[in-house]
Amino acid sequence: MSDFIIGRNAVMEFLKNKDGAEKLFVQKGDLKGSIFKIIAIAKEQRLIVVEADKKKLDEMTDNQNHQGVVLVASDYQYATLNEIIEKGNQVENPLVLILDEITDPHNLGAIIRTAEAAGATGVVIPKRRSALVNQTVHKTSAGATTFMSVAKVTNITQTIERLKTEGYWIYGTDGTADSAYTDIDYSGKVALVIGNEGKGISQSVKKHCDNLLYIPMYGKTESLNASTSAAIMIYEVVRSRNAKS
């Protein structure tokens, strides 16, 4: 099977940094701006470039905002947990994101984008009851899926226990926790667990976390979007570590 990469940033990053591109579709009459550069790179790589009308691109992408460009590529290649662990062993303070049943692909894409921007070493998602890396995720991540290692695992709790044996400290987000997310020393190997958009982290996963943390809420809203919570947590890790350097 093939994967569709949509959006100018996502397509550009894929072409510049990944193998597996097969064919490029561009919208007729929209050959301006960054499209010129995308076409030039595609031709350098000897890809077939097809001009198609907007209706065709809309059908290919289920009416998503493709920005006039669709790249057909080989299926997304997930990393293994071992590869993420090995990658973490090569840096001083690795950071892994564990996503417990994040079902909205926009949230998954946004989390991958933030994780990559912050220098995280990997993202872990479950094989079931989770959004997978698809064209929406590619576009929402603005091309960060090209660089971020994403592992698809069978069991989140077993993954947590494996990371513990590798020296990771596991922090879960929970609104009823006793400790605030700003109270923690995030040095060393850290994994952050972000829960489902509606129900949060499952009870079975909570039991395997070393510590549960809450983000204070000062208004009438009771909770934050999953990708927003993840961004706050990720950059608190970055801030805490930079303060000690």
Buried (B, 14 or more C-beta within 10 A) or exposed (E): EEBBBBBBBBBBBBBEEBEBBEBBBBBEEBEEEBBEEBBEBBEEEEBEEEBBEEEBBBEBBEEBEBBBBBBBBEEBEBBEBEBBBBBBEEEEBBBBBBBBBBBBBBBBBBBBBBBBBBBBBBBBBBEEEBBBBBBBBBBBBBBBBBBBBBBBBEEBBEBBEBBBEBEBBBBBBBBEBEEEBEEBEBBEBBBBBBBBBEEBBBEEBBEBBEBBBBBEEEEEEEBBEBBBBBBBBBEBBBEBBEEEE
